[in-house]
Amino acid sequence: MGTMTNQTLPWQAETWSQVMQMRERFPHAVLLHGPEGIGKTRFAEQLAQALLCESPLPDGHACGHCLACGWFAQYAHPDYRRVRPESLEDASAVDDAGAETAKAAKAEKGASREIRIEQIRSLANFINVSTHRSGRRVVLLYPAEALNAIAANALLKTLEEPPPATVFLMVSHNIDRLLPTIVSRCRKVPLTMPGAAQALAWLKEQGVGDGESWLAEQGGAPLSALTQSQAGSREAVETLLAHLAKPAAEAALKTADQLQKSPPAEVTAWLQRWLYDVFSVKFSGKIRYYPKHRREIDALAMRADPIKLLAVLKSMNERRAIADHPLSPKLFIEDMLLDYSTVFA
């Protein structure tokens, strides 16, 4: 990853200033929460570096040049620890967007997707020795909802009796999935989705073409949009959308065949969003993910059987849970497409 950029994402500048006002008496635990794919983990890494930096800039950002910053850039700072599921250990990306892709790759190797008790226990030695640079110790933990029950309880004990000079930075995509007792021990800092214009301008700066489509498909989350745009061409998405626009049971097999190289979790997510749009148009006239396909979705919404539509939407949630390692990706996708066609039969 090399040196970290000390530029906050444009939509997070205000939150950064607010957090920096706490710098002198920094809380022992901060919970950064908000939608996935907006750069919360990146913000947390910058905050960790800033808290460890030995000559921070006037705006509170890390200088990037001191000894502490040098160590931090190499992930070698003796007073810094990251705690995350094993399945994320390959993710060199420091944002919540790249996480998904890395997660899928690692999950196939059977890496754990939970934060386990051993990981929390191993912090004990780190927390109980004096700091190397007589400053703070920082623990970054993400995503917090990956803590399994035993690990969450162990962490709670630490938060209830906070060790001196130690800051826990936690990142959560879904605060409702955390133990309320953990949430209550943290200073909550919400990070919000940027406005569409700001997100598009940023994607353009990153060299993303057709930013509108990528952004809409990722529900407005710019870092997810960036990751998806870099992950591959639009070919697979367009193959699927062409099939969904004209659902036919007999074409399901051919489409599944064309998509079998795509990660099933991604295909599931694309289909789930499309179904959500059909549902939303049918019941409220609004479209969110695929505005370019408004005409096809309007026509499908008129034909959709409401009871079957709800049933398929519900089954998609169940499929999402197993989409990372189906026995046969091709059969998994085909089955999903056949299920989809029943909505319009």
Order of alpha helices (4+ residues) and beta strands (2+ residues): alpha-beta-alpha-alpha-beta-alpha-alpha-alpha-beta-alpha-beta-alpha-beta-alpha-alpha-alpha-alpha-alpha-alpha-alpha-alpha-alpha
